[in-house]
């Protein structure tokens, strides 16, 4: 099932803010500034959450000038879904 550390994935998903970030990114890529507008947190706190999401491979990032752009790693999410589906077979 790929080279995903599922412990990191489930730790990443075990936080309400990070789940909301995943939901927001499911509609398309967003810059950090747009993500930050939706939360009552500081930029360093957002960076902390994004590092966890990126380390878990659920989210990818790229730099666009001064901005960091985030998007879902759909392959990783599919692998997580496959893992969960295998539990109910």
Backbone as XML, in Angstrom:
<?xml version="1.0"?>
<chain id="A" units="angstrom">
  <residue number="1" name="UNK">
    <atom name="N" x="0.821" y="-1.210" z="0.000"/>
    <atom name="CA" x="0.000" y="0.000" z="0.000"/>
    <atom name="C" x="0.857" y="1.263" z="0.000"/>
  </residue>
  <residue number="2" name="UNK">
    <atom name="N" x="1.919" y="1.274" z="-0.728"/>
    <atom name="CA" x="2.720" y="2.484" z="-0.805"/>
    <atom name="C" x="3.637" y="2.634" z="0.383"/>
  </residue>
  <residue number="3" name="UNK">
    <atom name="N" x="4.339" y="3.722" z="0.420"/>
    <atom name="CA" x="5.290" y="3.958" z="1.503"/>
    <atom name="C" x="4.740" y="5.004" z="2.461"/>
  </residue>
  <residue number="4" name="UNK">
    <atom name="N" x="3.547" y="4.776" z="2.922"/>
    <atom name="CA" x="2.883" y="5.701" z="3.840"/>
    <atom name="C" x="3.049" y="5.184" z="5.262"/>
  </residue>
  <residue number="5" name="UNK">
    <atom name="N" x="3.371" y="6.074" z="6.168"/>
    <atom name="CA" x="3.414" y="5.742" z="7.589"/>
    <atom name="C" x="2.012" y="6.005" z="8.137"/>
  </residue>
  <residue number="6" name="UNK">
    <atom name="N" x="1.235" y="4.941" z="8.276"/>
    <atom name="CA" x="-0.162" y="5.096" z="8.663"/>
    <atom name="C" x="-0.323" y="5.635" z="10.077"/>
  </residue>
  <residue number="7" name="UNK">
    <atom name="N" x="0.660" y="5.415" z="10.938"/>
    <atom name="CA" x="0.594" y="6.008" z="12.273"/>
    <atom name="C" x="0.618" y="7.533" z="12.152"/>
  </residue>
  <residue number="8" name="UNK">
    <atom name="N" x="1.518" y="8.058" z="11.301"/>
    <atom name="CA" x="1.553" y="9.510" z="11.082"/>
    <atom name="C" x="0.248" y="10.008" z="10.475"/>
  </residue>
  <residue number="9" name="UNK">
    <atom name="N" x="-0.312" y="9.241" z="9.548"/>
    <atom name="CA" x="-1.569" y="9.632" z="8.899"/>
    <atom name="C" x="-2.680" y="9.769" z="9.928"/>
  </residue>
  <residue number="10" name="UNK">
    <atom name="N" x="-2.839" y="8.752" z="10.773"/>
    <atom name="CA" x="-3.945" y="8.799" z="11.716"/>
    <atom name="C" x="-3.712" y="9.817" z="12.832"/>
  </residue>
  <residue number="11" name="UNK">
    <atom name="N" x="-2.465" y="10.071" z="13.174"/>
    <atom name="CA" x="-2.184" y="11.167" z="14.111"/>
    <atom name="C" x="-2.542" y="12.505" z="13.471"/>
  </residue>
  <residue number="12" name="UNK">
    <atom name="N" x="-2.224" y="12.650" z="12.190"/>
    <atom name="CA" x="-2.554" y="13.896" z="11.486"/>
    <atom name="C" x="-4.059" y="14.105" z="11.424"/>
  </residue>
  <residue number="13" name="UNK">
    <atom name="N" x="-4.808" y="13.028" z="11.215"/>
    <atom name="CA" x="-6.262" y="13.131" z="11.084"/>
    <atom name="C" x="-6.981" y="13.245" z="12.429"/>
  </residue>
  <residue number="14" name="UNK">
    <atom name="N" x="-6.245" y="13.059" z="13.516"/>
    <atom name="CA" x="-6.856" y="13.066" z="14.843"/>
    <atom name="C" x="-6.993" y="14.465" z="15.433"/>
  </residue>
  <residue number="15" name="UNK">
    <atom name="N" x="-6.894" y="15.480" z="14.607"/>
    <atom name="CA" x="-6.994" y="16.861" z="15.082"/>
    <atom name="C" x="-8.069" y="17.590" z="14.282"/>
  </residue>
  <residue number="16" name="UNK">
    <atom name="N" x="-8.949" y="18.283" z="14.980"/>
    <atom name="CA" x="-10.080" y="18.973" z="14.349"/>
    <atom name="C" x="-9.628" y="20.016" z="13.328"/>
  </residue>
  <residue number="17" name="UNK">
    <atom name="N" x="-8.601" y="20.779" z="13.643"/>
    <atom name="CA" x="-8.110" y="21.810" z="12.719"/>
    <atom name="C" x="-7.568" y="21.168" z="11.448"/>
  </residue>
  <residue number="18" name="UNK">
    <atom name="N" x="-6.794" y="20.098" z="11.614"/>
    <atom name="CA" x="-6.227" y="19.444" z="10.436"/>
    <atom name="C" x="-7.306" y="18.784" z="9.585"/>
  </residue>
  <residue number="19" name="UNK">
    <atom name="N" x="-8.329" y="18.232" z="10.212"/>
    <atom name="CA" x="-9.450" y="17.682" z="9.435"/>
    <atom name="C" x="-10.141" y="18.777" z="8.632"/>
  </residue>
  <residue number="20" name="UNK">
    <atom name="N" x="-10.297" y="19.942" z="9.226"/>
    <atom name="CA" x="-10.925" y="21.064" z="8.518"/>
    <atom name="C" x="-10.043" y="21.513" z="7.356"/>
  </residue>
  <residue number="21" name="UNK">
    <atom name="N" x="-8.738" y="21.519" z="7.550"/>
    <atom name="CA" x="-7.815" y="21.866" z="6.464"/>
    <atom name="C" x="-7.956" y="20.875" z="5.317"/>
  </residue>
  <residue number="22" name="UNK">
    <atom name="N" x="-8.025" y="19.588" z="5.634"/>
    <atom name="CA" x="-8.215" y="18.558" z="4.595"/>
    <atom name="C" x="-9.516" y="18.824" z="3.836"/>
  </residue>
  <residue number="23" name="UNK">
    <atom name="N" x="-10.573" y="19.144" z="4.565"/>
    <atom name="CA" x="-11.863" y="19.424" z="3.926"/>
    <atom name="C" x="-11.756" y="20.634" z="2.991"/>
  </residue>
  <residue number="24" name="UNK">
    <atom name="N" x="-11.066" y="21.670" z="3.426"/>
    <atom name="CA" x="-10.897" y="22.865" z="2.606"/>
    <atom name="C" x="-10.087" y="22.549" z="1.348"/>
  </residue>
  <residue number="25" name="UNK">
    <atom name="N" x="-9.036" y="21.754" z="1.503"/>
    <atom name="CA" x="-8.182" y="21.419" z="0.360"/>
    <atom name="C" x="-8.871" y="20.455" z="-0.602"/>
  </residue>
  <residue number="26" name="UNK">
    <atom name="N" x="-9.914" y="19.783" z="-0.154"/>
    <atom name="CA" x="-10.640" y="18.878" z="-1.046"/>
    <atom name="C" x="-11.331" y="19.641" z="-2.168"/>
  </residue>
  <residue number="27" name="UNK">
    <atom name="N" x="-11.477" y="20.946" z="-2.003"/>
    <atom name="CA" x="-12.100" y="21.791" z="-3.035"/>
    <atom name="C" x="-11.068" y="22.383" z="-3.986"/>
  </residue>
  <residue number="28" name="UNK">
    <atom name="N" x="-9.782" y="22.129" z="-3.709"/>
    <atom name="CA" x="-8.725" y="22.644" z="-4.571"/>
    <atom name="C" x="-7.576" y="23.207" z="-3.762"/>
  </residue>
  <residue number="29" name="UNK">
    <atom name="N" x="-6.477" y="23.501" z="-4.443"/>
    <atom name="CA" x="-5.300" y="23.991" z="-3.746"/>
    <atom name="C" x="-5.546" y="25.387" z="-3.180"/>
  </residue>
  <residue number="30" name="UNK">
    <atom name="N" x="-4.857" y="25.674" z="-2.079"/>
    <atom name="CA" x="-4.997" y="26.967" z="-1.399"/>
    <atom name="C" x="-3.640" y="27.424" z="-0.889"/>
  </residue>
  <residue number="31" name="UNK">
    <atom name="N" x="-3.462" y="28.740" z="-0.862"/>
    <atom name="CA" x="-2.250" y="29.278" z="-0.252"/>
    <atom name="C" x="-2.449" y="29.355" z="1.261"/>
  </residue>
  <residue number="32" name="UNK">
    <atom name="N" x="-1.346" y="29.404" z="1.968"/>
    <atom name="CA" x="-1.391" y="29.455" z="3.425"/>
    <atom name="C" x="-2.233" y="30.634" z="3.908"/>
  </residue>
  <residue number="33" name="UNK">
    <atom name="N" x="-2.161" y="31.751" z="3.199"/>
    <atom name="CA" x="-2.906" y="32.937" z="3.633"/>
    <atom name="C" x="-4.416" y="32.684" z="3.604"/>
  </residue>
  <residue number="34" name="UNK">
    <atom name="N" x="-4.893" y="31.948" z="2.608"/>
    <atom name="CA" x="-6.326" y="31.640" z="2.516"/>
    <atom name="C" x="-6.738" y="30.655" z="3.604"/>
  </residue>
  <residue number="35" name="UNK">
    <atom name="N" x="-5.883" y="29.692" z="3.885"/>
    <atom name="CA" x="-6.182" y="28.760" z="4.978"/>
    <atom name="C" x="-6.267" y="29.516" z="6.303"/>
  </residue>
  <residue number="36" name="UNK">
    <atom name="N" x="-5.316" y="30.407" z="6.510"/>
    <atom name="CA" x="-5.243" y="31.146" z="7.772"/>
    <atom name="C" x="-6.485" y="31.997" z="8.011"/>
  </residue>
  <residue number="37" name="UNK">
    <atom name="N" x="-7.089" y="32.511" z="6.946"/>
    <atom name="CA" x="-8.296" y="33.341" z="7.075"/>
    <atom name="C" x="-9.450" y="32.594" z="7.720"/>
  </residue>
  <residue number="38" name="UNK">
    <atom name="N" x="-9.441" y="31.267" z="7.647"/>
    <atom name="CA" x="-10.558" y="30.470" z="8.128"/>
    <atom name="C" x="-10.397" y="29.981" z="9.562"/>
  </residue>
  <residue number="39" name="UNK">
    <atom name="N" x="-9.299" y="30.336" z="10.196"/>
    <atom name="CA" x="-9.037" y="29.866" z="11.557"/>
    <atom name="C" x="-8.638" y="31.022" z="12.455"/>
  </residue>
  <residue number="40" name="UNK">
    <atom name="N" x="-8.871" y="30.847" z="13.728"/>
    <atom name="CA" x="-8.449" y="31.829" z="14.720"/>
    <atom name="C" x="-7.131" y="31.338" z="15.337"/>
  </residue>
  <residue number="41" name="UNK">
    <atom name="N" x="-6.108" y="31.201" z="14.476"/>
    <atom name="CA" x="-4.793" y="30.728" z="14.907"/>
    <atom name="C" x="-3.727" y="31.628" z="14.287"/>
  </residue>
  <residue number="42" name="UNK">
    <atom name="N" x="-2.530" y="31.531" z="14.822"/>
    <atom name="CA" x="-1.415" y="32.323" z="14.287"/>
    <atom name="C" x="-0.777" y="31.601" z="13.104"/>
  </residue>
  <residue number="43" name="UNK">
    <atom name="N" x="0.035" y="32.321" z="12.356"/>
    <atom name="CA" x="0.736" y="31.729" z="11.225"/>
    <atom name="C" x="1.674" y="30.604" z="11.677"/>
  </residue>
  <residue number="44" name="UNK">
    <atom name="N" x="2.417" y="30.765" z="12.788"/>
    <atom name="CA" x="3.261" y="29.642" z="13.233"/>
    <atom name="C" x="2.446" y="28.387" z="13.592"/>
  </residue>
  <residue number="45" name="UNK">
    <atom name="N" x="1.255" y="28.576" z="14.145"/>
    <atom name="CA" x="0.403" y="27.428" z="14.468"/>
    <atom name="C" x="-0.072" y="26.744" z="13.186"/>
  </residue>
  <residue number="46" name="UNK">
    <atom name="N" x="-0.439" y="27.531" z="12.176"/>
    <atom name="CA" x="-0.818" y="26.948" z="10.890"/>
    <atom name="C" x="0.372" y="26.180" z="10.307"/>
  </residue>
  <residue number="47" name="UNK">
    <atom name="N" x="1.550" y="26.741" z="10.365"/>
    <atom name="CA" x="2.743" y="26.071" z="9.846"/>
    <atom name="C" x="2.968" y="24.729" z="10.546"/>
  </residue>
  <residue number="48" name="UNK">
    <atom name="N" x="2.730" y="24.694" z="11.849"/>
    <atom name="CA" x="2.853" y="23.456" z="12.620"/>
    <atom name="C" x="1.881" y="22.404" z="12.077"/>
  </residue>
  <residue number="49" name="UNK">
    <atom name="N" x="0.627" y="22.786" z="11.884"/>
    <atom name="CA" x="-0.374" y="21.849" z="11.367"/>
    <atom name="C" x="-0.028" y="21.393" z="9.950"/>
  </residue>
  <residue number="50" name="UNK">
    <atom name="N" x="0.438" y="22.315" z="9.121"/>
    <atom name="CA" x="0.758" y="21.965" z="7.744"/>
    <atom name="C" x="1.976" y="21.037" z="7.680"/>
  </residue>
  <residue number="51" name="UNK">
    <atom name="N" x="2.927" y="21.226" z="8.574"/>
    <atom name="CA" x="4.079" y="20.321" z="8.617"/>
    <atom name="C" x="3.618" y="18.909" z="8.944"/>
  </residue>
  <residue number="52" name="UNK">
    <atom name="N" x="2.726" y="18.764" z="9.891"/>
    <atom name="CA" x="2.207" y="17.438" z="10.246"/>
    <atom name="C" x="1.481" y="16.816" z="9.055"/>
  </residue>
  <residue number="53" name="UNK">
    <atom name="N" x="0.653" y="17.603" z="8.377"/>
    <atom name="CA" x="-0.079" y="17.089" z="7.217"/>
    <atom name="C" x="0.864" y="16.725" z="6.075"/>
  </residue>
  <residue number="54" name="UNK">
    <atom name="N" x="1.891" y="17.521" z="5.854"/>
    <atom name="CA" x="2.858" y="17.221" z="4.794"/>
    <atom name="C" x="3.727" y="16.016" z="5.168"/>
  </residue>
  <residue number="55" name="UNK">
    <atom name="N" x="4.154" y="15.927" z="6.429"/>
    <atom name="CA" x="4.962" y="14.791" z="6.875"/>
    <atom name="C" x="4.188" y="13.481" z="6.755"/>
  </residue>
  <residue number="56" name="UNK">
    <atom name="N" x="2.869" y="13.541" z="6.920"/>
    <atom name="CA" x="2.032" y="12.342" z="6.802"/>
    <atom name="C" x="1.774" y="11.986" z="5.339"/>
  </residue>
  <residue number="57" name="UNK">
    <atom name="N" x="2.174" y="12.867" z="4.439"/>
    <atom name="CA" x="2.003" y="12.717" z="2.984"/>
    <atom name="C" x="0.543" y="12.859" z="2.536"/>
  </residue>
  <residue number="58" name="UNK">
    <atom name="N" x="-0.319" y="13.383" z="3.410"/>
    <atom name="CA" x="-1.698" y="13.650" z="3.015"/>
    <atom name="C" x="-1.794" y="14.938" z="2.203"/>
  </residue>
  <residue number="59" name="UNK">
    <atom name="N" x="-0.850" y="15.846" z="2.425"/>
    <atom name="CA" x="-0.856" y="17.153" z="1.775"/>
    <atom name="C" x="0.510" y="17.383" z="1.134"/>
  </residue>
  <residue number="60" name="UNK">
    <atom name="N" x="0.493" y="18.020" z="-0.027"/>
    <atom name="CA" x="1.714" y="18.405" z="-0.729"/>
    <atom name="C" x="1.806" y="19.928" z="-0.724"/>
  </residue>
  <residue number="61" name="UNK">
    <atom name="N" x="3.013" y="20.444" z="-0.869"/>
    <atom name="CA" x="3.172" y="21.898" z="-0.945"/>
    <atom name="C" x="4.115" y="22.270" z="-2.062"/>
  </residue>
  <residue number="62" name="UNK">
    <atom name="N" x="3.968" y="23.521" z="-2.489"/>
    <atom name="CA" x="4.883" y="24.084" z="-3.485"/>
    <atom name="C" x="4.959" y="25.581" z="-3.228"/>
  </residue>
  <residue number="63" name="UNK">
    <atom name="N" x="6.092" y="26.138" z="-3.543"/>
    <atom name="CA" x="6.283" y="27.574" z="-3.359"/>
    <atom name="C" x="5.920" y="28.288" z="-4.657"/>
  </residue>
  <residue number="64" name="UNK">
    <atom name="N" x="5.195" y="29.390" z="-4.513"/>
    <atom name="CA" x="4.843" y="30.251" z="-5.650"/>
    <atom name="C" x="5.225" y="31.669" z="-5.243"/>
  </residue>
  <residue number="65" name="UNK">
    <atom name="N" x="6.457" y="32.047" z="-5.548"/>
    <atom name="CA" x="6.966" y="33.347" z="-5.100"/>
    <atom name="C" x="7.087" y="33.343" z="-3.589"/>
  </residue>
  <residue number="66" name="UNK">
    <atom name="N" x="6.411" y="34.285" z="-2.956"/>
    <atom name="CA" x="6.456" y="34.391" z="-1.501"/>
    <atom name="C" x="5.446" y="33.473" z="-0.821"/>
  </residue>
  <residue number="67" name="UNK">
    <atom name="N" x="4.579" y="32.853" z="-1.594"/>
    <atom name="CA" x="3.474" y="32.074" z="-1.028"/>
    <atom name="C" x="3.760" y="30.585" z="-1.040"/>
  </residue>
  <residue number="68" name="UNK">
    <atom name="N" x="3.234" y="29.898" z="-0.035"/>
    <atom name="CA" x="3.269" y="28.441" z="-0.002"/>
    <atom name="C" x="1.869" y="27.972" z="-0.382"/>
  </residue>
  <residue number="69" name="UNK">
    <atom name="N" x="1.802" y="27.116" z="-1.387"/>
    <atom name="CA" x="0.526" y="26.604" z="-1.896"/>
    <atom name="C" x="0.402" y="25.144" z="-1.478"/>
  </residue>
  <residue number="70" name="UNK">
    <atom name="N" x="-0.766" y="24.786" z="-0.956"/>
    <atom name="CA" x="-1.006" y="23.430" z="-0.469"/>
    <atom name="C" x="-2.098" y="22.751" z="-1.283"/>
  </residue>
  <residue number="71" name="UNK">
    <atom name="N" x="-1.956" y="21.437" z="-1.443"/>
    <atom name="CA" x="-2.974" y="20.633" z="-2.124"/>
    <atom name="C" x="-2.981" y="19.235" z="-1.511"/>
  </residue>
  <residue number="72" name="UNK">
    <atom name="N" x="-4.086" y="18.529" z="-1.731"/>
    <atom name="CA" x="-4.184" y="17.165" z="-1.232"/>
    <atom name="C" x="-3.328" y="16.237" z="-2.083"/>
  </residue>
  <residue number="73" name="UNK">
    <atom name="N" x="-2.750" y="15.248" z="-1.438"/>
    <atom name="CA" x="-2.058" y="14.172" z="-2.133"/>
    <atom name="C" x="-3.103" y="13.062" z="-2.311"/>
  </residue>
  <residue number="74" name="UNK">
    <atom name="N" x="-3.753" y="13.080" z="-3.458"/>
    <atom name="CA" x="-4.883" y="12.176" z="-3.685"/>
    <atom name="C" x="-4.469" y="10.709" z="-3.668"/>
  </residue>
  <residue number="75" name="UNK">
    <atom name="N" x="-3.263" y="10.414" z="-4.131"/>
    <atom name="CA" x="-2.808" y="9.025" z="-4.109"/>
    <atom name="C" x="-2.701" y="8.518" z="-2.667"/>
  </residue>
  <residue number="76" name="UNK">
    <atom name="N" x="-2.137" y="9.328" z="-1.786"/>
    <atom name="CA" x="-2.035" y="8.937" z="-0.376"/>
    <atom name="C" x="-3.411" y="8.751" z="0.239"/>
  </residue>
  <residue number="77" name="UNK">
    <atom name="N" x="-4.331" y="9.663" z="-0.072"/>
    <atom name="CA" x="-5.683" y="9.541" z="0.467"/>
    <atom name="C" x="-6.366" y="8.272" z="-0.038"/>
  </residue>
  <residue number="78" name="UNK">
    <atom name="N" x="-6.151" y="7.942" z="-1.307"/>
    <atom name="CA" x="-6.710" y="6.694" z="-1.849"/>
    <atom name="C" x="-6.122" y="5.488" z="-1.123"/>
  </residue>
  <residue number="79" name="UNK">
    <atom name="N" x="-4.821" y="5.522" z="-0.848"/>
    <atom name="CA" x="-4.178" y="4.420" z="-0.126"/>
    <atom name="C" x="-4.755" y="4.258" z="1.272"/>
  </residue>
  <residue number="80" name="UNK">
    <atom name="N" x="-5.025" y="5.369" z="1.940"/>
    <atom name="CA" x="-5.642" y="5.309" z="3.271"/>
    <atom name="C" x="-7.044" y="4.718" z="3.162"/>
  </residue>
  <residue number="81" name="UNK">
    <atom name="N" x="-7.793" y="5.154" z="2.159"/>
    <atom name="CA" x="-9.128" y="4.601" z="1.927"/>
    <atom name="C" x="-9.079" y="3.110" z="1.640"/>
  </residue>
  <residue number="82" name="UNK">
    <atom name="N" x="-8.113" y="2.678" z="0.831"/>
    <atom name="CA" x="-7.947" y="1.255" z="0.533"/>
    <atom name="C" x="-7.658" y="0.469" z="1.802"/>
  </residue>
  <residue number="83" name="UNK">
    <atom name="N" x="-6.774" y="1.010" z="2.648"/>
    <atom name="CA" x="-6.458" y="0.342" z="3.908"/>
    <atom name="C" x="-7.714" y="0.149" z="4.741"/>
  </residue>
  <residue number="84" name="UNK">
    <atom name="N" x="-8.500" y="1.201" z="4.892"/>
    <atom name="CA" x="-9.722" y="1.111" z="5.686"/>
    <atom name="C" x="-10.725" y="0.164" z="5.061"/>
  </residue>
  <residue number="85" name="UNK">
    <atom name="N" x="-10.851" y="0.184" z="3.754"/>
    <atom name="CA" x="-11.786" y="-0.723" z="3.065"/>
    <atom name="C" x="-11.375" y="-2.185" z="3.259"/>
  </residue>
  <residue number="86" name="UNK">
    <atom name="N" x="-10.073" y="-2.450" z="3.330"/>
    <atom name="CA" x="-9.609" y="-3.817" z="3.537"/>
    <atom name="C" x="-10.012" y="-4.367" z="4.909"/>
  </residue>
  <residue number="87" name="UNK">
    <atom name="N" x="-10.254" y="-3.495" z="5.863"/>
    <atom name="CA" x="-10.674" y="-3.931" z="7.186"/>
    <atom name="C" x="-12.086" y="-4.509" z="7.189"/>
  </residue>
  <residue number="88" name="UNK">
    <atom name="N" x="-12.914" y="-4.097" z="6.240"/>
    <atom name="CA" x="-14.308" y="-4.535" z="6.244"/>
    <atom name="C" x="-14.610" y="-5.609" z="5.207"/>
  </residue>
  <residue number="89" name="UNK">
    <atom name="N" x="-13.599" y="-6.115" z="4.546"/>
    <atom name="CA" x="-13.803" y="-7.157" z="3.533"/>
    <atom name="C" x="-13.900" y="-8.518" z="4.171"/>
  </residue>
</chain>
